[in-house]
Amino acid sequence: MKRKIFLHVDPHKTGTTLIQKVFLDNQSELFRNGLFYPKKYVRIFGHHHLRDLIKDRALTQLDHDFFNDINSNILLSSEDFITFSVDDFKYLKSYFNEFDVNVIYSWRRSSLKMYSIWQEVVKHGQSISFLSFTTSI
């Protein structure tokens, strides 16, 4: 039976960072249950570096060997996986042809993201009320 790669592909503002932090904090427990969340390729909490390598078609034999040496299913997560094109997914699938690739996707209604997006805008230096923000969009 093929091992599985679970590709957690959530868009921004769907709780992905928290989920990734939980994955990192519980790596040992995940591994005991047959799921490996590698620290390799992690930038901040997610596998954003791996996403860049896939987009650039820059995976190497060392990368291939790293994944093949893991004797469990693998969980990879990056909100930037959402930017993958069909060709990116084809490249990923061909590169990991020893694995069944499974995509996990979460969706969040846009209206429920508004407050969170506004918080990000304020956090990054803008001074705007929530009412002004929502009426300016």
Helices and strands as residue ranges (DSSP letters): E 3-8, H 16-25, H 27-32, E 35-36, H 48-55, H 61-68, E 73-77, G 79-83, H 86-95, E 99-104, H 110-123, H 130-136
